[in-house]
Amino acid sequence: MKKADFRSTCAIARTLDLVGDTWSLLVLRDMLFHQKSTFKEFSESKEKIASNMLTQRLSYLTECGFITKIQLKGTKKSTLYLATQQGLNVLPLLVELYRFSIDSIGEEVLNDSQLAYKATVLKNPEAFIESKKKAYSAFMQQFENAPATTPNGNISV
């Protein structure tokens, strides 16, 4: 997003300008909470994002620096999307949004996994955030030695 695209200098307005659409935070949620990294994995989320919208969101999040697109050498279908440091910085926001709304969802509609997740987040949000950061870091390490290129041709992860 170009500097001129921001509505104001208000930090909350800028956050909404960056990730306040319907899908960006859900893509980042899937990436950071569930370690999804492929187009197919994102498209299989329960919210059922349309493929054209997912393509647009992945491009946008890449352009804004929240994620990076990596092409593993081998097949055309080996494109990965991984969070950058800026993307990881969204994790506390995701946790706060979760905490803000989870009590409005009746426990009778949550499955056992969701109930356990709720208990873990609410018990110690800071520890949950740190555990997710560590898990994501470990997830990304599996790609560090894989031959890959970014769109500009650099080998990196």
C-alpha positions in Angstrom: 0.0 0.0 0.0 1.4 3.4 -1.0 1.8 6.1 1.6 -0.8 8.2 -0.1 -3.4 5.3 0.2 -3.7 5.8 4.0 -6.8 7.8 5.1 -5.0 9.5 8.0 -2.1 9.4 10.4 -4.3 7.6 13.0 -2.7 4.2 13.9 -6.1 2.4 14.1 -7.2 3.8 10.7 -3.9 2.7 9.2 -4.3 -0.8 10.6 -7.8 -1.0 9.1 -6.4 0.3 5.8 -3.9 -2.5 5.8 -5.8 -5.5 7.1 -9.3 -4.4 7.8 -10.9 -6.1 4.8 -12.9 -9.3 5.2 -10.1 -11.8 4.3 -6.6 -10.6 5.1 -6.7 -11.4 8.9 -8.2 -14.8 8.2 -5.4 -15.6 5.8 -2.9 -14.5 8.4 -4.8 -16.5 11.1 -4.6 -19.6 9.0 -0.9 -19.0 8.4 0.1 -18.2 12.0 -2.4 -20.4 14.0 -2.7 -23.4 11.6 0.6 -23.2 9.6 -1.1 -23.2 6.3 1.2 -22.1 3.4 -0.3 -23.2 0.1 -3.1 -21.8 -2.0 -5.0 -25.1 -1.7 -4.7 -25.1 2.1 -6.0 -21.5 2.4 -8.9 -22.3 0.0 -9.9 -25.3 2.1 -10.6 -23.0 5.2 -14.1 -23.2 6.6 -14.9 -19.7 5.5 -14.7 -20.8 1.9 -12.9 -17.8 0.3 -13.4 -17.7 -3.5 -10.2 -18.5 -5.4 -10.1 -15.1 -7.2 -10.4 -13.3 -3.8 -7.7 -15.5 -2.3 -5.4 -14.8 -5.2 -6.0 -11.1 -4.6 -5.5 -11.3 -0.9 -2.2 -13.3 -1.2 -0.9 -10.7 -3.7 -2.0 -7.8 -1.5 -0.4 -9.3 1.6 2.8 -10.0 -0.3 2.8 -6.4 -1.7 2.3 -5.0 1.7 5.1 -7.1 3.2 3.0 -9.3 5.5 3.9 -12.5 3.7 6.5 -13.6 1.1 5.9 -15.9 -1.8 8.4 -18.6 -2.3 8.6 -21.0 -5.3 10.2 -24.3 -4.3 12.2 -25.7 -7.2 10.5 -28.8 -8.6 6.9 -28.4 -9.6 4.7 -25.4 -10.5 2.4 -26.3 -7.7 5.1 -25.8 -5.0 4.4 -22.2 -4.3 4.4 -21.4 -0.6 3.3 -18.3 1.2 5.1 -17.6 4.5 4.7 -14.8 7.1 7.4 -12.2 7.3 8.3 -10.5 10.5 5.6 -7.9 9.8 3.1 -10.7 9.4 4.2 -12.2 12.7 3.7 -8.8 14.3 -0.1 -9.3 13.6 -0.2 -12.3 15.9 -1.1 -10.3 19.1 -3.8 -8.5 17.2 -5.3 -11.8 16.1 -5.2 -13.1 19.7 -6.9 -9.9 21.0 -9.6 -10.2 18.3 -10.1 -13.8 19.4 -10.4 -12.8 23.1 -12.8 -10.0 22.2 -15.3 -12.3 20.5 -14.9 -15.9 21.9 -17.2 -15.3 24.9 -20.0 -14.4 22.4 -19.9 -17.9 21.0 -21.8 -20.5 23.1 -19.6 -23.4 24.3 -22.3 -25.8 23.1 -21.4 -25.1 19.5 -17.6 -25.4 20.0 -16.0 -28.8 19.5 -13.4 -30.2 22.0 -10.5 -28.8 20.0 -12.0 -25.3 20.0 -12.8 -25.5 23.7 -9.2 -26.5 24.5 -8.0 -23.7 22.3 -10.2 -21.2 24.1 -9.0 -22.4 27.5 -5.3 -22.0 26.4 -5.7 -18.6 24.9 -7.7 -17.2 27.8 -5.5 -18.7 30.5 -2.4 -16.9 29.3 -2.6 -14.9 26.1 1.1 -13.9 26.2 2.3 -17.5 26.6 0.0 -18.5 23.7 1.5 -15.8 21.5 5.0 -16.9 22.3 4.1 -20.6 21.7 2.7 -19.7 18.3 5.8 -17.6 17.4 8.0 -20.6 18.3 5.8 -23.1 16.4 5.8 -20.9 13.3 9.5 -20.4 13.5 10.0 -24.2 13.7 7.5 -24.6 10.8 9.6 -22.2 8.6 12.9 -23.9 9.4 11.8 -26.8 7.3 12.1 -24.6 4.2 15.4 -23.0 5.1 17.5 -25.5 3.2 15.0 -26.2 0.4 16.0 -24.8 -3.0 13.7 -21.9 -3.5 13.4 -18.6 -5.2 11.4 -15.5 -4.5 9.7 -13.7 -7.5 12.8 -11.5 -7.9 15.0 -14.5 -8.3 16.8 -14.5 -5.0 17.1 -17.8 -3.1 15.7 -17.3 0.3 13.2 -18.3 3.0 
